[in-house]
Amino acid sequence: MDFSLTAEQEAFRAAVETFCAREIMPRAADIDRQDEFPPDLWRKMGEMGLLGIGVPEAYGGSGGDIFDSYLAGEVIAAASSGVALSSGAHSYLCVYNLFRNGTEAQRQRYLPDLCAGRKVGALCITEPDSGSDAVGMTTRATPEGDHFVLTGGKTWITNAPIADVFVLYAKTDPAAGARGITAFLLERGMPGLSTSAPIDKMGCKGSPTGRIFLDGVRVGPEQVLGTVGNGVHVLMSGLDVERAIFASLALGQARRAFDLALAYSKERVQFGKPIAQFQMIQAKLADMYTRVEAARLLNLRAAMACVGLERGGKGTEVHKLAAAALLFAAESAEKVVYDAVQIHGGNGYATEFEVSRLYRDVRLGTIGAGTSEIRRLIVARELLRG
Ligand SMILES: Cc1cc2nc3c(=O)[nH]c(=O)nc-3n(C[C@H](O)[C@H](O)[C@H](O)COP(=O)(O)OP(=O)(O)OC[C@H]3O[C@@H](n4cnc5c(N)ncnc54)[C@H](O)[C@@H]3O)c2cc1C
């Protein structure tokens, strides 16, 4: 069994690493401190093709497949969690979803600007009273002739304060439960649609998260993504891919924390020798390395299963693999970052040191994109199926 990347994948990964080292890493501390996403960086990411991976060039994307997205996710997250969260939500929750489920007219209308970084995308499921229980949403899209009038609101939406295009789920038939949900494409500027200021978060700063208010937003049938009543299918169709890619973000954070701790342990001298020579520090380093590499292997299996599915493969193993990969990667990343701070001692508690930023950032991994508890439920459901 060969886990090595192809020459093409290696070259792609190296190019993303060079870009991140030049454009993101030097600004990551400022992005965190100012809690602002720099628009010029967004454009550069668009030019580099990082905002349209998996989308064919005909729509302004950079081609490639889900595996490339997975590789890029790890590298971007190692540079800045905030940038990774915003670009991840844009690229996979909005852009890739739109590509997979959109009509030709919708693809032509939205994808070129989104892929180029001229526009920002968001995905809107969560509401104040429905988080884990997504199907319990109460935002309504009431049919009026062949139009729909949307009323309600969303919260915790990555990019909401700055987004131009929103993939948003609403109930078109509340009595039909999961079958009464429809996905819509909304745009900033539509009468009745407004967004809040960014929520003041503890981590992933620079990625603005906010609320969306819908007060009688009237849209035509051309704004339906997929078909009416088929929103849950639209939502589920991309979930495995999204989980595999979010697992790569957790891996990127863990790898970065491990690299920082390893380097620090060789430099920091106590009792006359580098702390790396103390066995308790070595044990931490060994555990951190093991967690990073174990997460990487499970992530690779999940990402490869997603590629197989995208190429028309069948089977449900991908559901539990993707949920398990994200579950394990996110929880491993928390432990790795915790140890990285410990190895840094007092300096790990100083905002000046990158590990303290990672400590705040990594906490999102077991909450966003479905919590650890829900991931466990999914794995168990798949194990017990049939
Ligand atoms: C920074 C950030 C960015 C986000 N970005 C987006 C986005 O772009 N789009 C979007 O739609 N949403 C987004 N979210 C929302 C995210 O998906 C939800 O926060 C998440 O699904 C959990 O929902 P909740 O916060 O309402 O928690 P709740 O569902 O209220 O859960 C609270 C606790 O109860 C547990 N729980 C709930 N149900 C069960 C159960 N059946 N069994 C056991 N335990 C259970 C949960 O695991 C959790 O520990 C984002 C959240 C954050 C923090």
The ligand as an ORCA input file, in Angstrom:
! r2SCAN-3c Opt
* xyz 0 1
  C     -16.941     29.742     14.435
  C     -18.155     29.004     13.932
  C     -18.422     28.983     12.580
  C     -19.589     28.345     12.106
  N     -19.881     28.393     10.764
  C     -21.076     27.919     10.336
  C     -21.484     28.107      8.970
  O     -20.724     28.632      8.143
  N     -22.722     27.704      8.619
  C     -23.592     27.115      9.494
  O     -24.694     26.792      9.096
  N     -23.235     26.906     10.788
  C     -21.995     27.297     11.224
  N     -21.631     27.123     12.539
  C     -22.573     26.487     13.454
  C     -22.159     25.084     13.880
  O     -22.356     24.175     12.833
  C     -22.944     24.764     15.133
  O     -22.444     25.576     16.188
  C     -22.882     23.300     15.515
  O     -23.525     22.490     14.562
  C     -23.504     23.036     16.884
  O     -24.757     23.621     16.993
  P     -25.101     24.551     18.280
  O     -24.000     25.530     18.405
  O     -26.478     25.068     18.131
  O     -25.005     23.560     19.499
  P     -26.200     22.639     20.056
  O     -26.787     21.866     18.940
  O     -27.083     23.464     20.898
  O     -25.377     21.630     20.975
  C     -24.996     21.932     22.308
  C     -24.334     20.678     22.894
  O     -25.286     19.603     22.909
  C     -24.748     18.492     22.196
  N     -25.850     17.754     21.540
  C     -26.805     18.255     20.720
  N     -27.578     17.266     20.274
  C     -27.106     16.116     20.823
  C     -27.468     14.739     20.744
  N     -28.493     14.320     19.977
  N     -26.753     13.841     21.447
  C     -25.703     14.228     22.206
  N     -25.287     15.508     22.311
  C     -25.998     16.429     21.637
  C     -23.780     19.091     21.206
  O     -22.842     18.125     20.741
  C     -23.163     20.193     22.036
  O     -22.163     19.657     22.851
  C     -20.453     27.691     13.017
  C     -20.147     27.686     14.384
  C     -19.025     28.338     14.857
  C     -18.743     28.325     16.331
*
